[in-house]
Amino acid sequence: MEELRGIVYVSSATVDFSMEELQELADKAAAANKKLGVTGYLYFEDKSFFQYIEGPKDVVQSLMNHISKDTRHKVVNVITSDSLPDRYFPSWNMRHLTKPALVKVKMENVIIEYIDSLSKMGLQKIEGSKINIWNMINKLSKMQLQLSGIYQ
Ligand SMILES: Cc1cc2nc3c(=O)[nH]c(=O)nc-3n(C[C@H](O)[C@H](O)[C@H](O)COP(=O)(O)O)c2cc1C
């Protein structure tokens, strides 16, 4: 079986995004990711993006490199899984999560703050704390049924 990898990152938008532009970005990403076999989601708030992508190891890594070169944002922190036994979001090509959905699940803000505070402490600490971040992603994945319901 193909080895899977998951990557989460936080980035800062370098340009202003309207809701329409954001939706267009997410739609294009969803279509491209579907072809690549990449799943995950994208969240945007207060000029920060939070994206989680998962799929075949090499595909996800090259997609991340590609996304990092996009001048519409600047990647602040990237955290890569060592190994991923299963996909957390098998049915989400690139779901665009908006605030109303996440008002129910406040996990994202928790993770953003957590990663931010870790980065201020230095890299070594991030390595040791990876497990906590993956636990949070794991918890969030368990809520995907609840989140999916909002969009049905
Ligand atoms: C925050 C953010 C997230 C993105 N996520 C994806 C993604 O998941 N998949 C994807 O194909 N492109 C994504 N893109 C768009 C790519 O960076 C790039 O613009 C797109 O793939 C078109 O690339 P090209 O102009 O080289 O064809 C994202 C861009 C931004 C700013």
The ligand as a Gaussian input file, in Angstrom:
#p B3LYP/6-31G(d) Opt

LIG

0 1
 C       -3.754000      29.120000       1.105000
 C       -3.656000      28.417000      -0.196000
 C       -3.961000      27.074000      -0.287000
 C       -3.886000      26.388000      -1.495000
 N       -4.191000      25.062000      -1.550000
 C       -4.087000      24.393000      -2.709000
 C       -4.368000      23.005000      -2.774000
 O       -4.718000      22.360000      -1.796000
 N       -4.247000      22.399000      -3.992000
 C       -3.887000      23.068000      -5.120000
 O       -3.792000      22.453000      -6.192000
 N       -3.623000      24.387000      -5.078000
 C       -3.719000      25.069000      -3.909000
 N       -3.443000      26.408000      -3.874000
 C       -3.157000      27.113000      -5.137000
 C       -1.737000      26.908000      -5.585000
 O       -0.850000      27.619000      -4.740000
 C       -1.569000      27.391000      -7.035000
 O       -2.005000      28.715000      -7.158000
 C       -2.394000      26.545000      -7.980000
 O       -2.064000      25.200000      -7.813000
 C       -2.147000      26.937000      -9.453000
 O       -0.804000      26.772000      -9.743000
 P       -0.197000      27.117000     -11.179000
 O       -0.483000      28.576000     -11.378000
 O        1.265000      26.799000     -11.076000
 O       -0.930000      26.235000     -12.129000
 C       -3.508000      27.101000      -2.657000
 C       -3.185000      28.444000      -2.566000
 C       -3.254000      29.118000      -1.347000
 C       -2.934000      30.578000      -1.282000

